[in-house]
Amino acid sequence: MTETYEVIVVGGGAAGLSAALVLGRARRRTLVVDAGEPRNAPSAHMQGYLSRDGMPPAEFLAAGREEIARYGVELIRDRVVDVERGEGFAVALAGGRHVHARRLVVATGLKDELPAVPGVAERFGRDVLHCPYCHGWEVRDQAFGVLATSPMSVHQALMVSQWSKDVTFFLHEVAESDLSDDDLRRLAAAGVKVVPGEVAELVIDGDRLTGVRLADGSVHAREVVFTAPRAVPQTGLLEKLGAELQETPMGAYPVVDPTGLTSVPGVWAVGNTMGFAEQVVNAAAGGYRAGATINGELLMTDLDAATPAQDSGVGV
């Protein structure tokens, strides 16, 4: 038996919960399907969210789930395995349920693929970090390493130099010849030391990172390593529905309007599903915009259906 909702939100992170909160308060029958795999789970705290700075991500999500429940929003821990568009959207869940909605919000986010260097995955979110705005203050003035994953990693090395004057840029698999004259000039101006050669592993002593070992055996003492994971947008459902994607330097993301509406009528994409740079605060704001837009659109659709347009009386 298929259960019917007005809106199904796929993903229970900041963006999905924010959309669900607005829709619940607007008295829309809403279902959130949450696979329970938040991108920021490795982080002990989230930063830069006014009034929530330093809050553990799990605590933030728990508070959001409590809030949407007050307004009758249903949340289930499950995964969407298929979706079809017809008169609305038919959604199949891994647990066997089949649900239907008039509108769909996709908030499935992205996954981080880390460099295959021993120690990186084990320390990620602790002393292996990716975002200076998220973590820079907490590790300020320590000895930083930056593990290059592409020539674009120069930007990361330059950015983190604002939080420490002791920064070493490990080129790893990037050739020095891949760096432009401007790159080298800026790195020198920022006081960033450039070290060529492949990184073999991170050196861990007990429960802390102490250095970076190169393939030649040399060890550079470091306390923190920044690196840029490869972002993999979770756009499978959008692709299944035929949403238009656009290539960016960070992957292929859906084409959306300012409210998150994709090229598929009735489908919104919010949070990291629609862009790499959406921090928690941006994701929550995007979810809010989408929720408010969907409610207004449903309202006008229903009013128009109930009151057919009147003949203007103007002769032809």
C-alpha positions in Angstrom: 0.0 0.0 0.0 1.5 3.4 -1.1 1.4 6.2 1.5 0.9 9.7 0.1 2.6 12.9 1.2 2.6 16.4 -0.1 6.4 16.6 0.0 9.1 14.0 0.5 12.5 15.3 1.6 15.4 12.9 0.8 18.2 13.6 3.2 18.1 14.6 6.9 21.0 17.0 7.2 20.8 20.7 7.8 19.2 21.5 4.3 16.7 18.7 4.4 15.6 19.3 8.0 15.3 23.1 7.4 13.0 22.5 4.4 11.0 20.0 6.4 10.6 22.5 9.3 9.2 25.2 7.1 6.8 22.7 5.4 5.7 21.3 8.7 4.9 24.7 10.1 3.0 25.4 6.8 0.9 22.3 7.7 2.1 20.3 4.7 2.2 16.5 5.2 5.9 15.9 4.9 8.2 12.9 5.1 12.0 13.0 5.6 13.9 9.9 4.5 17.3 10.0 6.2 20.0 7.4 5.5 21.9 8.6 8.6 25.3 9.4 6.9 26.0 13.1 7.5 29.1 14.4 5.7 30.3 16.2 8.8 30.1 13.2 11.1 33.9 13.0 11.6 34.0 16.5 13.0 33.6 17.0 16.8 32.2 20.5 16.4 30.7 22.7 13.7 31.8 26.4 13.4 30.6 29.6 11.9 26.9 29.1 12.4 25.7 32.1 14.4 24.3 31.0 17.8 25.4 27.4 17.1 29.2 27.9 16.9 31.0 25.0 18.4 28.0 22.8 18.6 28.6 19.0 17.9 27.0 18.1 14.5 25.1 15.1 16.0 23.6 17.4 18.6 22.6 19.9 16.0 20.8 17.2 13.9 19.1 15.8 17.0 17.7 19.2 17.8 16.5 19.6 14.2 14.7 16.2 14.3 13.0 17.2 17.6 11.9 20.5 16.0 10.3 19.0 12.9 8.5 16.4 15.0 6.6 19.2 16.8 4.9 20.0 13.5 3.9 16.5 12.6 6.8 15.9 10.1 7.6 12.2 9.9 11.2 11.1 9.7 12.3 7.6 9.0 15.8 6.1 8.9 15.9 4.5 5.4 17.3 5.0 2.0 15.6 5.8 -1.3 16.5 3.2 -3.9 14.3 4.3 -6.8 12.1 7.2 -7.9 9.7 7.6 -10.8 8.0 10.7 -12.0 4.4 10.6 -13.1 1.4 12.2 -11.3 3.9 13.3 -8.7 6.7 11.1 -7.6 6.7 7.5 -6.7 9.5 6.7 -4.2 10.8 3.2 -3.3 12.7 2.7 -0.1 15.3 0.1 0.8 13.2 -1.1 3.7 10.4 -2.0 1.4 8.0 0.9 1.8 6.6 2.7 -1.3 5.6 6.3 -0.8 4.3 9.1 -3.1 4.6 12.8 -3.0 3.5 15.8 -5.0 6.9 17.5 -4.6 10.4 16.2 -4.0 13.3 17.8 -2.1 16.7 16.2 -2.8 19.2 16.9 0.0 21.5 13.9 -0.4 24.7 16.0 -0.2 28.1 14.7 -1.3 30.7 12.3 -0.2 34.4 13.1 0.4 36.9 10.8 -1.2 40.2 11.2 0.7 43.7 10.9 -0.7 44.9 7.3 -0.4 47.7 8.2 2.0 48.0 6.1 5.2 46.8 8.1 8.2 44.6 10.5 6.3 41.3 8.7 6.7 42.1 7.7 10.3 42.7 11.3 11.4 40.2 13.1 9.2 38.1 15.6 11.2 40.6 15.6 14.0 44.1 16.8 12.9 43.6 16.1 9.2 41.2 18.9 8.0 39.9 20.4 4.8 38.3 23.7 5.6 40.1 26.6 7.3 36.8 28.4 8.0 35.5 25.3 9.8 38.7 24.5 11.7 41.3 27.1 11.3 40.7 28.9 14.6 40.8 25.8 16.6 44.3 24.8 15.3 45.7 28.3 14.8 49.4 28.9 15.1 50.3 25.2 15.0 52.6 23.7 12.4 50.5 23.1 9.3 51.1 20.8 6.3 49.0 21.0 3.2 48.8 17.8 1.1 48.2 18.7 -2.5 45.6 16.7 -4.4 45.7 19.0 -7.5 47.2 22.3 -8.6 44.1 23.9 -7.1 45.6 23.0 -3.7 47.7 26.1 -3.9 44.6 28.1 -3.0 44.2 26.0 0.1 47.8 26.5 1.1 47.5 30.2 0.7 44.2 30.3 2.7 45.5 28.4 5.7 48.5 30.7 6.0 46.1 33.2 7.5 45.8 30.9 10.6 49.5 29.9 10.9 52.8 31.3 9.7 54.3 27.8 9.7 52.9 26.2 6.6 54.5 23.5 4.5 53.0 22.7 1.1 53.6 19.0 0.2 53.3 18.7 -3.6 52.7 14.9 -3.3 51.7 13.9 -6.9 51.7 17.5 -8.2 54.7 18.5 -10.2 56.4 21.8 -9.4 56.1 22.6 -13.1 52.3 22.5 -12.7 52.5 25.6 -10.5 52.2 29.0 -12.3 54.6 31.9 -11.7 51.8 33.6 -9.8 51.3 30.5 -7.6 55.0 30.5 -6.7 55.1 34.2 -6.1 52.1 34.1 -3.8 53.3 31.1 -1.9 56.6 32.8 -1.3 54.9 36.0 -0.2 52.7 34.0 2.3 55.8 32.3 3.7 54.7 28.9 2.6 57.5 26.3 2.2 57.1 24.2 -0.9 58.3 20.5 -0.6 58.3 18.4 -3.8 58.1 14.6 -3.6 55.4 12.0 -2.9 54.0 11.7 0.6 54.2 8.1 1.9 52.3 8.4 5.1 51.3 10.6 8.0 53.3 10.0 11.2 51.0 9.3 14.2 52.3 9.1 17.8 49.7 7.7 20.1 46.6 9.8 19.4 48.1 12.8 17.6 49.6 13.6 14.3 53.3 14.5 14.6 54.7 14.5 11.0 54.6 13.8 7.3 56.9 11.1 5.9 57.9 11.4 2.2 58.6 8.4 0.0 62.4 9.1 0.3 62.1 8.5 4.1 62.5 12.1 5.2 60.0 13.3 7.9 58.7 16.8 8.3 57.3 17.6 11.8 53.7 18.8 11.5 50.8 19.0 13.9 48.0 19.5 11.5 47.5 18.6 7.8 45.0 20.2 5.5 43.9 18.5 2.3 41.1 18.8 -0.2 39.1 15.6 -0.6 37.5 14.8 -3.9 33.9 15.8 -3.6 31.5 13.3 -5.1 28.0 14.8 -5.5 25.2 12.3 -4.6 23.0 13.1 -7.7 21.8 9.6 -8.6 18.2 10.4 -7.9 18.4 13.6 -9.9 20.0 11.8 -12.8 17.3 9.2 -12.6 14.6 11.9 -12.9 16.5 13.5 -15.9 17.7 16.7 -14.1 20.1 18.8 -16.1 23.6 18.8 -14.6 26.5 21.2 -15.2 30.2 20.5 -14.8 32.1 22.5 -12.3 35.7 22.3 -11.1 34.3 20.3 -8.1 32.1 17.9 -10.0 28.7 17.8 -11.8 25.9 19.6 -9.9 22.3 20.2 -10.9 21.3 23.4 -12.6 19.0 25.2 -10.2 17.2 28.5 -9.8 17.7 30.7 -6.7 15.2 28.6 -4.8 16.9 25.3 -5.6 14.3 24.3 -8.3 16.0 21.9 -10.8 15.2 21.5 -14.4 12.6 18.8 -13.4 9.3 20.4 -12.4 8.5 19.7 -8.8 12.0 18.7 -7.8 14.3 20.9 -5.6 18.0 20.3 -4.8 19.4 21.9 -1.6 22.6 21.9 0.4 25.7 20.2 -0.9 23.5 18.4 -3.5 23.4 21.6 -5.5 26.9 23.0 -4.7 30.2 22.1 -3.2 30.6 25.2 -1.0 27.4 25.0 1.0 28.4 25.2 4.6 25.8 24.2 7.3 24.5 27.7 7.6 24.1 28.0 3.8 22.5 24.6 3.6 19.9 25.5 6.3 19.1 28.8 4.5 18.7 27.0 1.2 16.4 24.4 2.7 14.3 27.2 4.2 14.0 28.9 0.7 13.0 25.7 -0.9 10.4 24.9 1.7 8.8 28.3 1.5 8.8 28.2 -2.3 7.2 24.7 -2.4 4.5 25.7 0.0 3.6 28.8 -2.0 3.6 26.8 -5.2 1.4 24.1 -3.9 -1.0 26.7 -2.5 -1.4 28.5 -5.9 -1.7 25.2 -7.7 -4.5 24.1 -5.5 -6.3 27.5 -5.7 -6.0 27.5 -9.5 -7.5 24.0 -9.7 -10.4 25.0 -7.4 -11.2 28.2 -9.3 -10.8 27.9 -13.0 -9.9 31.1 -14.8 -12.9 33.2 -15.7 -13.6 34.3 -19.2 -12.3 37.9 -19.5 -15.3 38.7 -21.7 -13.1 40.3 -24.3 -14.3 39.4 -27.8 -12.0 37.7 -30.3 
